[in-house]
């Protein structure tokens, strides 16, 4: 919530009196009022002169400032020597764009044109649930379109606090504005899950970026890679602290009670096999994941957290045969497509330790990001030992975190293990 001084409030009232307003109306009137303020944003391959990625954007705060999604311009961000940015208006006018700043945590970017392009759209707070919304953009490169939908509120059970929008945002609409009935921007189009369900970035995050850039006269941020690394490190530190302080539920797995859902952040699902009287080994399996992937580039995302518990038991197998099957189950693969140009190789350390009074063989692995100093991926695996026909496996994966903070979270997790006699 913003706090205004009386002087600032009077200035805003004065500006409101001279700025054009939009009367409440249907999609056709909103379309007509804002069409000239919405643009296609394109990433152009300098060698071929052809577009390699497209999205949408809109004029905001100043006549030459355009807001869009980070993922729309990420190809340029990660290879500015090979690509460039430009805009295309609904009337067919085009020109070059300069990247001023990005917020990778909220998937936002701010661009600057070399000349005034139109009337800035105004930002507003998210309306009440059920309010009618209008999303604008250029879907599938087919032309300027408007999609009507409903505000279903901020997603409280999601890490990114996006707005749930009951409208279908097609590829190419990313970065476009979503408006209230007064024609004010309440969010930025970001993603779709199909079946008429989509997500929006709340406008408050864009407002924060714009206010900071305004103080510098809309100058380009220096050392963009380091600023992105700062954003990722700061977000990872705050995220792990929130996880540590959040309410943790528990769940039974075999003879253990272990941490389950982390309220507001992580949800668990049972994926155990169905009972079969002919099976030799009974497997109980629970997997828990967050919903906080941060897009950096094609195939490269960070911010994920996943942990799983596997309890295995058998009264039909000899101990040697059970142990062989137990070993087969003991594997963990990080669900990340980061390659050799993104991260170092994993370095691992294995030791035996006591968890809930039971002996576990624990392995912890770490790899570091090459372009984002201070960020690491971490894998923790544990296998309970000492029992001939039962065992428990624990795997925990985290991407894009401070390693020391990740170790503390893993320690917090294992301290929640309790043995049921």
Secondary structure by P-SEA (a helix, b strand, c coil): cccccaaaaaaaaaaaaabbbbccccaaaaaaaccccbbbbbbbccccccccccbbbbbcccccbbbbbccccccccccccccccccccccbbbbbbbbcccccccbbbbbbccccccbbbbbbccccccbbbbbbccccccccbbbbbbbcccccccccbbbbbcccccccccccccccccccccccccccccccccccccaaaaaaaaaaaaaaccccccaaaaaaaaaaaaaaaaaaaaaaacbbbbbbcccbbbbccccccbbbbbbcccccccccbbbbbbbbbbcbbbbcccccccbbbbbbbbbbbbccccaaaaaaaaaaacbbbbcccccccccccccbbbbbbbccccccbbbbbbbbbccccccbbbbbbbbbccccccbbbbbbbbccccaaaaaaaaaaaaaaccccc
